[in-house]
């Protein structure tokens, strides 16, 4: 069902990694930590409040204690250009590895690989041994731990600088809010070094909950926080029964993005039109129309068009397979192909026709991530530490924690959102030639990227805009 108000582009996503403890905790000597003399920080007595240096600070829910590291968020990390490029390339590779698994499910698809990578990167900070190796291979984390987390911090700060003076879909203006939080069991001890990494690079300190005594209340608290960070677009991220009495740590990321098109569509030009489905049928969808200068590329079996957002720093790239080529093109989609396509985009005056669409997607990613190459992170340790069980000893000094669930939920709504001022500038300029036309009337893929760094924030597929 279409919303009753107009949106230019409004996605919201959230991800959570849930870790539980083994009933019989590992009693063997802990695996080596990067620090020669690890110290623990019990999360039962919160430290004095410190200012949050996150690019997108948020208020702590009333009555909720936070156990903070003594470290502050590093706001000017020393990150080389090559490290940032390696991080973005690795994240993009994971983004489309994941797409190739998720695409097997029917219907529309939308997720934020960046949100998932962030939540798992915070988890990875505590991984050691075979768990660390499998996570690095699956997530394409090619940088060593210290440089990886610093690079994530640097990229987050880059993205936080986007959109200054740009318009959003409302009076609040452009928003790209990326927020991390971790939720720890009160009285449970974590290594100070682990908390320091999260504080310095992700702006996150553990918010204390009583999972053991109040699992359902804890779930509601986390879900309410996610809803607040995403302006109500992501509700009930963590389903019932995911958090139980053995949960010890939940790592969350939420992203909210609200941006205006650089070249808004004119609402009066939107007319119903046919959208052709993969099975040969068709549905009627409201089709928006706009003639402007867009990035355009054509290749073997596809067209691609880039729609910039106000400010010119982020864009949507739509990948439109030729008729009859959807399955073949989708099966070939990876980070290298996307990079090749975006490098071929050439500013071209285009008569664009595309549908409005709105939908949400949600995923339980535990089985998916195990199949992609990191199964050991999900195996509990009833006995001594070994390469065959989860090793998050970088969090606690023991192997008692393992991942029980990874959940992700996303919402997207695309509309013309014309205002009077925008409509006044939507007049087609010049009649010197008939511009090429791109009509998006069949299933397509799309992604949202940061133009300067190439970071892929969102990936989606539309097979039925009315679903």
PEPEDA-V388614 format. One record per residue. N is the residue number from 0. RES is the residue in one small letter. SS is DSSP state (H for helix, E for strand, - for the rest). NEAR is the number of other C-alpha atoms within 10 Angstrom. D_LAST is the distance of its C-alpha to the last C-alpha in whole Angstrom. Layout:
n->(N & N)
res->(RES & RES)
ss->(SS & SS)
near->(NEAR & NEAR)
d_last->(D_LAST & D_LAST)
This chain:
n->(0 & 1 & 2 & 3 & 4 & 5 & 6 & 7 & 8 & 9 & 10 & 11 & 12 & 13 & 14 & 15 & 16 & 17 & 18 & 19 & 20 & 21 & 22 & 23 & 24 & 25 & 26 & 27 & 28 & 29 & 30 & 31 & 32 & 33 & 34 & 35 & 36 & 37 & 38 & 39 & 40 & 41 & 42 & 43 & 44 & 45 & 46 & 47 & 48 & 49 & 50 & 51 & 52 & 53 & 54 & 55 & 56 & 57 & 58 & 59 & 60 & 61 & 62 & 63 & 64 & 65 & 66 & 67 & 68 & 69 & 70 & 71 & 72 & 73 & 74 & 75 & 76 & 77 & 78 & 79 & 80 & 81 & 82 & 83 & 84 & 85 & 86 & 87 & 88 & 89 & 90 & 91 & 92 & 93 & 94 & 95 & 96 & 97 & 98 & 99 & 100 & 101 & 102 & 103 & 104 & 105 & 106 & 107 & 108 & 109 & 110 & 111 & 112 & 113 & 114 & 115 & 116 & 117 & 118 & 119 & 120 & 121 & 122 & 123 & 124 & 125 & 126 & 127 & 128 & 129 & 130 & 131 & 132 & 133 & 134 & 135 & 136 & 137 & 138 & 139 & 140 & 141 & 142 & 143 & 144 & 145 & 146 & 147 & 148 & 149 & 150 & 151 & 152 & 153 & 154 & 155 & 156 & 157 & 158 & 159 & 160 & 161 & 162 & 163 & 164 & 165 & 166 & 167 & 168 & 169 & 170 & 171 & 172 & 173 & 174 & 175 & 176 & 177 & 178 & 179 & 180 & 181 & 182 & 183 & 184 & 185 & 186 & 187 & 188 & 189 & 190 & 191 & 192 & 193 & 194 & 195 & 196 & 197 & 198 & 199 & 200 & 201 & 202 & 203 & 204 & 205 & 206 & 207 & 208 & 209 & 210 & 211 & 212 & 213 & 214 & 215 & 216 & 217 & 218 & 219 & 220 & 221 & 222 & 223 & 224 & 225 & 226 & 227 & 228 & 229 & 230 & 231 & 232 & 233 & 234 & 235 & 236 & 237 & 238 & 239 & 240 & 241 & 242 & 243 & 244 & 245 & 246 & 247 & 248 & 249 & 250 & 251 & 252 & 253 & 254 & 255 & 256 & 257 & 258 & 259 & 260 & 261 & 262 & 263 & 264 & 265 & 266 & 267 & 268 & 269 & 270 & 271 & 272 & 273 & 274 & 275 & 276 & 277 & 278 & 279 & 280 & 281 & 282 & 283 & 284 & 285 & 286 & 287 & 288 & 289 & 290 & 291 & 292 & 293 & 294 & 295 & 296 & 297 & 298 & 299 & 300 & 301 & 302 & 303 & 304 & 305 & 306 & 307 & 308 & 309 & 310 & 311 & 312 & 313 & 314 & 315 & 316 & 317 & 318 & 319 & 320 & 321 & 322 & 323 & 324 & 325 & 326 & 327 & 328 & 329 & 330 & 331 & 332 & 333 & 334 & 335 & 336 & 337 & 338 & 339 & 340 & 341 & 342 & 343 & 344 & 345 & 346 & 347 & 348 & 349 & 350 & 351 & 352 & 353 & 354 & 355 & 356 & 357 & 358 & 359 & 360 & 361 & 362 & 363 & 364 & 365 & 366 & 367 & 368 & 369 & 370 & 371 & 372 & 373 & 374 & 375 & 376 & 377 & 378 & 379 & 380 & 381 & 382 & 383 & 384 & 385 & 386 & 387 & 388 & 389 & 390 & 391 & 392 & 393 & 394 & 395 & 396 & 397 & 398 & 399 & 400 & 401 & 402 & 403 & 404 & 405 & 406 & 407 & 408 & 409 & 410 & 411 & 412 & 413 & 414 & 415 & 416 & 417 & 418 & 419 & 420 & 421 & 422 & 423 & 424 & 425 & 426 & 427 & 428 & 429 & 430 & 431 & 432 & 433 & 434 & 435 & 436 & 437 & 438 & 439 & 440 & 441 & 442 & 443 & 444 & 445 & 446 & 447 & 448 & 449 & 450 & 451 & 452 & 453 & 454 & 455 & 456 & 457 & 458 & 459 & 460 & 461 & 462 & 463 & 464 & 465 & 466)
res->(x & x & x & x & x & x & x & x & x & x & x & x & x & x & x & x & x & x & x & x & x & x & x & x & x & x & x & x & x & x & x & x & x & x & x & x & x & x & x & x & x & x & x & x & x & x & x & x & x & x & x & x & x & x & x & x & x & x & x & x & x & x & x & x & x & x & x & x & x & x & x & x & x & x & x & x & x & x & x & x & x & x & x & x & x & x & x & x & x & x & x & x & x & x & x & x & x & x & x & x & x & x & x & x & x & x & x & x & x & x & x & x & x & x & x & x & x & x & x & x & x & x & x & x & x & x & x & x & x & x & x & x & x & x & x & x & x & x & x & x & x & x & x & x & x & x & x & x & x & x & x & x & x & x & x & x & x & x & x & x & x & x & x & x & x & x & x & x & x & x & x & x & x & x & x & x & x & x & x & x & x & x & x & x & x & x & x & x & x & x & x & x & x & x & x & x & x & x & x & x & x & x & x & x & x & x & x & x & x & x & x & x & x & x & x & x & x & x & x & x & x & x & x & x & x & x & x & x & x & x & x & x & x & x & x & x & x & x & x & x & x & x & x & x & x & x & x & x & x & x & x & x & x & x & x & x & x & x & x & x & x & x & x & x & x & x & x & x & x & x & x & x & x & x & x & x & x & x & x & x & x & x & x & x & x & x & x & x & x & x & x & x & x & x & x & x & x & x & x & x & x & x & x & x & x & x & x & x & x & x & x & x & x & x & x & x & x & x & x & x & x & x & x & x & x & x & x & x & x & x & x & x & x & x & x & x & x & x & x & x & x & x & x & x & x & x & x & x & x & x & x & x & x & x & x & x & x & x & x & x & x & x & x & x & x & x & x & x & x & x & x & x & x & x & x & x & x & x & x & x & x & x & x & x & x & x & x & x & x & x & x & x & x & x & x & x & x & x & x & x & x & x & x & x & x & x & x & x & x & x & x & x & x & x & x & x & x & x & x & x & x & x & x & x & x & x & x & x & x & x & x & x & x & x & x & x & x & x & x & x & x & x & x & x & x & x & x & x & x & x & x & x & x & x & x & x & x & x & x & x & x & x & x & x & x & x & x)
ss->(- & - & - & - & - & - & - & - & E & E & E & E & E & E & E & E & E & E & E & E & E & - & - & - & - & - & - & - & - & - & - & - & - & - & - & - & - & - & - & E & E & E & - & - & - & - & - & - & - & - & - & - & - & - & - & - & - & - & - & - & - & - & - & - & - & E & E & - & - & - & - & - & - & - & - & - & - & - & - & - & H & H & H & H & H & H & H & H & H & H & H & H & H & H & H & H & H & H & H & H & H & H & - & - & - & - & - & - & E & E & E & - & H & H & H & H & H & H & H & H & H & H & H & H & - & - & - & - & H & H & H & H & H & H & H & H & H & H & H & - & - & - & - & - & H & H & H & H & H & H & H & H & H & H & H & H & H & H & H & H & - & - & - & - & - & - & - & - & - & - & - & - & - & - & E & E & E & E & E & E & E & E & E & E & E & - & - & - & E & E & E & H & H & H & H & H & H & H & H & H & H & H & - & - & - & E & E & E & E & - & - & - & - & - & H & H & H & H & H & H & H & H & H & H & H & H & H & H & H & - & - & - & - & - & - & - & - & - & - & - & - & - & - & - & - & - & E & E & E & E & E & E & E & E & E & E & E & E & - & - & E & - & - & - & - & - & H & H & H & - & E & E & E & E & E & E & - & - & - & - & - & E & E & E & E & E & E & E & E & E & E & E & E & E & E & E & E & E & E & - & - & E & E & E & E & E & E & E & E & - & - & - & - & E & E & E & E & E & E & E & E & - & - & - & - & H & H & H & H & H & H & H & - & - & H & H & H & H & H & H & H & H & H & H & - & E & E & E & E & E & E & E & E & E & E & - & E & E & E & E & E & E & E & E & - & H & H & H & H & H & H & H & - & - & H & H & H & H & - & - & - & - & - & - & - & - & - & - & - & - & - & - & H & H & H & H & - & - & - & - & E & E & E & E & E & E & E & E & E & E & E & E & E & E & - & - & - & - & - & H & H & H & H & H & - & - & - & - & - & - & - & - & - & - & - & E & E & E & E & E & - & E & - & E & E & E & E & E & E & E & - & - & - & - & - & E & E & E & E & E & E & E & - & - & - & - & -)
near->(9 & 16 & 10 & 6 & 7 & 17 & 23 & 22 & 21 & 20 & 26 & 27 & 33 & 33 & 32 & 29 & 24 & 23 & 25 & 22 & 21 & 18 & 13 & 12 & 17 & 22 & 13 & 12 & 11 & 17 & 17 & 15 & 19 & 13 & 9 & 7 & 9 & 16 & 15 & 17 & 20 & 16 & 22 & 17 & 14 & 16 & 13 & 10 & 11 & 11 & 8 & 17 & 17 & 24 & 20 & 17 & 14 & 14 & 9 & 11 & 13 & 6 & 6 & 10 & 19 & 24 & 23 & 26 & 24 & 14 & 17 & 20 & 22 & 18 & 15 & 10 & 18 & 12 & 17 & 13 & 11 & 10 & 18 & 22 & 16 & 18 & 23 & 22 & 22 & 22 & 25 & 26 & 21 & 24 & 25 & 21 & 18 & 20 & 22 & 15 & 13 & 16 & 15 & 8 & 8 & 8 & 13 & 21 & 23 & 26 & 31 & 26 & 24 & 24 & 25 & 27 & 23 & 26 & 24 & 20 & 23 & 26 & 26 & 24 & 21 & 26 & 26 & 23 & 18 & 18 & 25 & 23 & 15 & 20 & 25 & 21 & 15 & 19 & 25 & 21 & 24 & 16 & 16 & 9 & 19 & 12 & 18 & 21 & 25 & 23 & 26 & 23 & 28 & 23 & 19 & 20 & 20 & 14 & 20 & 17 & 11 & 17 & 20 & 13 & 10 & 18 & 20 & 23 & 20 & 14 & 7 & 9 & 15 & 22 & 22 & 19 & 19 & 26 & 25 & 27 & 24 & 25 & 24 & 25 & 24 & 23 & 14 & 15 & 18 & 23 & 19 & 20 & 24 & 24 & 25 & 20 & 24 & 28 & 24 & 23 & 27 & 29 & 26 & 30 & 22 & 25 & 23 & 23 & 26 & 18 & 24 & 16 & 13 & 13 & 20 & 18 & 14 & 20 & 22 & 16 & 16 & 24 & 19 & 17 & 21 & 29 & 20 & 17 & 25 & 22 & 12 & 12 & 21 & 27 & 18 & 15 & 24 & 24 & 14 & 12 & 10 & 15 & 25 & 17 & 16 & 18 & 23 & 24 & 28 & 27 & 24 & 30 & 27 & 29 & 25 & 21 & 18 & 21 & 26 & 26 & 27 & 18 & 21 & 24 & 26 & 21 & 18 & 11 & 12 & 20 & 14 & 13 & 17 & 15 & 24 & 19 & 16 & 15 & 6 & 7 & 9 & 15 & 15 & 16 & 21 & 19 & 25 & 23 & 20 & 21 & 21 & 21 & 18 & 20 & 19 & 23 & 19 & 16 & 11 & 9 & 14 & 17 & 19 & 24 & 25 & 23 & 21 & 23 & 24 & 21 & 18 & 16 & 18 & 26 & 20 & 20 & 23 & 21 & 25 & 25 & 24 & 16 & 13 & 12 & 13 & 18 & 10 & 11 & 17 & 18 & 11 & 12 & 16 & 18 & 19 & 13 & 12 & 17 & 13 & 10 & 20 & 18 & 10 & 15 & 17 & 15 & 14 & 15 & 17 & 20 & 18 & 21 & 19 & 22 & 28 & 18 & 20 & 22 & 19 & 19 & 16 & 18 & 16 & 16 & 19 & 18 & 13 & 16 & 19 & 16 & 12 & 17 & 16 & 23 & 20 & 20 & 27 & 22 & 17 & 25 & 23 & 16 & 16 & 16 & 22 & 16 & 11 & 15 & 24 & 27 & 32 & 27 & 24 & 28 & 25 & 24 & 22 & 22 & 31 & 28 & 31 & 26 & 23 & 20 & 19 & 25 & 20 & 25 & 25 & 26 & 22 & 22 & 18 & 17 & 27 & 25 & 20 & 22 & 15 & 9 & 8 & 16 & 16 & 10 & 14 & 17 & 12 & 10 & 9 & 7 & 7 & 6 & 7 & 10 & 15 & 13 & 12 & 17 & 18 & 20 & 24 & 23 & 21 & 22 & 22 & 20 & 20 & 22 & 19 & 17 & 15 & 11 & 17 & 16 & 23 & 23 & 21 & 23 & 21 & 19 & 21 & 21 & 19 & 22 & 26 & 18 & 14)
d_last->(8 & 10 & 13 & 16 & 18 & 18 & 18 & 19 & 18 & 17 & 17 & 18 & 19 & 22 & 23 & 26 & 29 & 31 & 34 & 36 & 40 & 42 & 44 & 47 & 47 & 48 & 52 & 53 & 54 & 51 & 49 & 51 & 49 & 49 & 52 & 55 & 55 & 52 & 52 & 50 & 49 & 48 & 45 & 47 & 49 & 47 & 49 & 49 & 46 & 46 & 44 & 41 & 41 & 37 & 35 & 33 & 35 & 34 & 36 & 37 & 35 & 38 & 41 & 39 & 42 & 41 & 44 & 44 & 46 & 49 & 47 & 45 & 42 & 43 & 42 & 44 & 44 & 46 & 43 & 44 & 42 & 42 & 41 & 38 & 37 & 37 & 35 & 32 & 33 & 32 & 29 & 28 & 29 & 27 & 24 & 23 & 25 & 23 & 20 & 21 & 21 & 18 & 16 & 17 & 14 & 12 & 8 & 8 & 11 & 13 & 16 & 20 & 23 & 25 & 24 & 25 & 28 & 29 & 29 & 30 & 33 & 34 & 35 & 36 & 39 & 40 & 40 & 43 & 44 & 42 & 39 & 40 & 40 & 37 & 35 & 36 & 35 & 32 & 31 & 33 & 35 & 39 & 40 & 43 & 42 & 44 & 43 & 39 & 39 & 41 & 38 & 35 & 37 & 38 & 34 & 33 & 36 & 35 & 31 & 33 & 35 & 32 & 31 & 34 & 35 & 31 & 29 & 26 & 23 & 26 & 30 & 30 & 29 & 28 & 27 & 26 & 27 & 28 & 30 & 31 & 33 & 34 & 35 & 38 & 40 & 43 & 46 & 45 & 46 & 45 & 47 & 48 & 47 & 43 & 43 & 44 & 42 & 39 & 41 & 42 & 39 & 36 & 37 & 37 & 39 & 39 & 38 & 40 & 38 & 39 & 37 & 40 & 41 & 37 & 34 & 32 & 33 & 33 & 29 & 29 & 31 & 29 & 26 & 27 & 28 & 25 & 23 & 26 & 26 & 22 & 23 & 21 & 18 & 18 & 19 & 21 & 21 & 24 & 23 & 26 & 29 & 28 & 31 & 34 & 38 & 38 & 36 & 38 & 36 & 32 & 31 & 28 & 27 & 25 & 23 & 22 & 22 & 22 & 23 & 24 & 23 & 27 & 26 & 24 & 22 & 24 & 21 & 23 & 23 & 19 & 18 & 15 & 15 & 14 & 12 & 13 & 11 & 14 & 15 & 16 & 14 & 12 & 10 & 11 & 10 & 13 & 15 & 17 & 21 & 24 & 27 & 28 & 30 & 27 & 28 & 28 & 28 & 28 & 29 & 29 & 26 & 24 & 24 & 23 & 23 & 24 & 23 & 26 & 25 & 28 & 31 & 30 & 30 & 27 & 24 & 21 & 21 & 19 & 19 & 19 & 20 & 22 & 21 & 21 & 22 & 18 & 20 & 23 & 22 & 20 & 23 & 25 & 23 & 26 & 28 & 30 & 28 & 26 & 30 & 31 & 28 & 28 & 32 & 32 & 30 & 32 & 32 & 31 & 31 & 28 & 26 & 22 & 19 & 16 & 12 & 11 & 8 & 8 & 7 & 10 & 12 & 15 & 17 & 21 & 23 & 26 & 26 & 24 & 27 & 30 & 29 & 29 & 32 & 33 & 34 & 37 & 35 & 34 & 37 & 39 & 43 & 45 & 48 & 50 & 48 & 47 & 45 & 43 & 41 & 40 & 42 & 41 & 45 & 44 & 43 & 45 & 48 & 47 & 44 & 43 & 40 & 37 & 33 & 31 & 28 & 26 & 22 & 20 & 17 & 15 & 13 & 13 & 12 & 14 & 15 & 18 & 20 & 23 & 27 & 30 & 32 & 29 & 28 & 32 & 32 & 29 & 32 & 32 & 35 & 38 & 38 & 40 & 37 & 34 & 31 & 29 & 26 & 23 & 20 & 16 & 15 & 14 & 12 & 14 & 15 & 17 & 19 & 21 & 25 & 28 & 30 & 33 & 33 & 30 & 28 & 25 & 23 & 19 & 18 & 14 & 12 & 9 & 9 & 6 & 6 & 4 & 0)
